[in-house]
Amino acid sequence: MRYTILTLAMLACASNAAETQPTPMPDGETISLKPSARPIPLARTLRFEPRVDITTEELEQLGPYLKGKPLPDEDQKALGPAMRHFREVK
């Protein structure tokens, strides 16, 4: 009885191993893609240096950016004269 159970267990393991083996790749055309390197533009680092003539409107405009909101080029153009309170740090 023990040998029968042992034999059945060995057969089950062998059949399970045969099912889990990876299937061989067919000998067809293989396409390999080489990853392309893309340049990552460095973000500008700006420091807030308020001028003595800063207005409350300018301060309200700049508020979100002083709290950590990113400042993309489009927003810099939209801020207009309020951008004079930022200085680029190199």
C-alpha positions, -999 to +999 in steps of 0.1 A: +000+000+000+028+024+009+046+017-023+015+023-043+010+057-027+047+065-031+046+055-067+015+076-074+031+106-056+062+103-078+042+101-109+022+131-099+054+151-093+069+140-126+038+150-145+036+183-127+073+190-135+066+184-171+038+209-171+059+236-155+088+235-179+090+265-201+080+260-237+109+263-261+109+294-283+102+287-320+130+292-344+114+322-361+122+358-365+133+374-332+128+411-327+151+427-302+147+464-294+176+484-281+165+509-255+170+544-267+185+570-244+165+602-240+179+633-225+163+645-193+161+683-191+173+697-158+148+717-139+156+753-132+162+761-095+146+794-085+149+813-053+122+837-040+138+871-034+110+896-030+116+931-040+106+960-018+078+970-042+060+936-042+023+940-044-004+919-027-016+907-062+019+895-071+022+877-037-012+860-042-001+849-077+032+835-064+016+818-033+011+783-047+047+782-061+061+793-027+042+763-012+059+738-035+039+738-067+062+732-097+068+762-119+067+751-156+076+775-185+040+781-193+033+793-158+064+815-158+051+833-189+016+836-173+031+852-141+046+880-162+061+908-141+057+888-109+086+866-120+110+894-111+108+882-075+125+849-084+162+846-091+177+816-108+202+797-087+230+780-107 
